[in-house]
Amino acid sequence: MSRRLLRFELTNTRCIEFIEMQPSEELSFVMGDNGSGKSSLLDGLALLADMVRGGLHEAAIALRRGLPVGPSIDLGTLFRRPDQPMRWTLEFSIDDQRWVYELGVRRTSTDTGMAIHHERLARLDVDDGEVLLTDETGCRLRDGSEGRNDWMPVTPSSGHPALGRAQDPLVYPQLHRVWSFICGIQLVRLNPVEMRGPAGRVSIDQLPDRLGRDFQSRVRALLLKRPDRREPWLDDLAARTGWKEVRASDGDGDELMMVREDATVGWSPLVYASDGQIVSAWLALLVQAPPASLSVLLFDEPALAVSSKGMEDVAEFLSLLAEDFQVIAATHSRETVDAHKHGDDTWVMERVWGAPARITPLKEHPTGKKLARVVPPGSAAERAWGDRD
């Protein structure tokens, strides 16, 4: 199935007042200074997927998973302007169908800090394409069957978008593919320290949480459920990390992955590897055994802790992933962007402190080479800017 995010808008979340972006069909890079809004952009898209998947309460848990503050947080603090709704608009394609999904939430005094404000789903490639909407009468769903244009009420809920109920395909079959696409928008924010942590039991189709944990669990899942991928992954890992030998067992803990630099050196656990090697190992694992449910992969700094040479490998990893999934990567790494050799797919985020963030395609940025502090000179910048001052 061909699934692509064509355009999205984010409104009134964190440092974003309004942003619109048309990502590449394969791989897009977002670059900018610290605090320019890159993470806010990725978090905003991931938050929408969390809400559709599990409702506002589950979104609050996902937002802070792994942190010591616990699951009960006020999502209302994410509103840039508390008196205005937070809104998402996604335009996307599934096979030959084009869709637009809108969701708005308003700030309230509830436990999660917000409630559903409005919701709309429509097909853009047909006349009168409204499928799901909310208005003053509540939430309604068009039947969608042949010759049926009547609407049926859907029990309203302030804590869960109606589209989230499409997870049961027997109840709302016309919504299930849309629900699956939006839930397939997943964010990865690697953290090498957490990736060394104890392994839990997860599915082979589950990504680490937003802190990049559960690496050992994914290794175990690969070894047990995808034995055909074992040797290609170990060979790829040895070639990219500098390890001469890598071995994996069906055990637990530190003994699951063992590495050594050459035959004269003893074996050591993967947890003793460098941060950059840990990140490279996880990326190689994701390429060899990607989750089946993924539609859009959001990467926050995929080149974290990786050497300049290793950044070229990161670009290759991202290109391989982009053959099967759409990838949006926020990064400070010019080397990674240049190695990809597609300056046209690079976007620049900027923000003056206290003002809202803005995003501009690199090739259309008005200040040209004055952006060298944000996007240092390199092949991507030179192709985009040419001889402009």
C-alpha positions, 0 to 999 in steps of 0.5 A: 500500500502506498501511503504518503503525508503530502502536507501538514499544518500545526497551530498553537502548540509550544513555540509554534503559532502556525506552520505549514510543511510539504515534506518530500515523498521519501526523506526530508531534513529540518535544520535549525539552531537549538530552540528553533522549534524542530522538536516542537514540530516533531512532537506535535505530529507525534502527539496527534498520533498518540491522541488518535491511537489512545485518547488524550489521557494516553497521549499524556502518558506517551508524552512523558513516558520514562520520566520521573514525573509520572503519567499525570501531566497537564497537556494544557501547558502545550498551548501557545495561546491558552484562549485559542484551540490547538489544531492539526491538519493532515493531507495524505494519500492512501493508494489512489485516495487523497484525504484530509484530517483535521483535529482541534482541541481546546484547553480545559480544567480537566485532568489532561488539560484539554478536550476535543474542540472539533474533528473532520475527515474528508476525501479530497478526490471525490465530490461531497467527500465529508466522511466524519465531522463534529459540529454543534450537534455532536459527532456524525459519521457518513455511512459510506456504503453504496448509495447511502449518504445519510449520517449516523451519530457517534457518541461524543467524547471530550477525551477521545477523537472519534477517528480513534474508534476506527481501530475496530475494522468491523465497526467502522471499516471505511475509517480503519485505513485512515486510522492506521495511517495516522497511528503509523506516524511514530517519533524516535528520539535516541538516547544512548544512555537509556538504550543500555537499560534493562530489556522489557518484553516488546513486540517486533513491530514496536519502536522504542519509546520517545527516549529511544529505550528497549534496544535490547528488547528489539535485539531479542525480538529480531533473534527470536522472530526474524532469524533470517535477518540475524546474519545480515544485521550482524554483518552490517553492524560489524562493517559500520561500527569498527567491530571486527566480530559481533555475536548474539545469543538468545539470552538476556541482559549483558550477554545478549550482544557481545562484540570485540575489535579483533581476535586478540581482544576478549569479548565485551558486552554491547553496553560498554560500547560508545554512544555513537556505536550504540546509535549505529547499532540501533539504526542498523537494526531498524533497517533490517527489521522495521515495524510493519505498522510504520507510515511516517518515521519522525527522527529527532537528531538521528546522528546523535553522538555519531562521528563525522564519518559515521554521519554518512552512514546515518544518511545511508540508513535514512535513505534505506528506510525512506525506500519503504517509509516516509522519513522526516529528520530534524538534525544539526548535522550538515554532513548527514544532509550533504551525504544525502545529496538532496538539498531540495529536501531541506527545510530551515527552522528559525525563531527569535526568542519570544516569537513564534517559530517559522519554517522555510524551504532552504532553496527559498530562504530569502537571506541566502548565505547569511544562514551559514551559522544555522546550515554551514556551507556544504553541497546541500547549501551550495545547490540551494543558494547558488551565488546569492548573497 
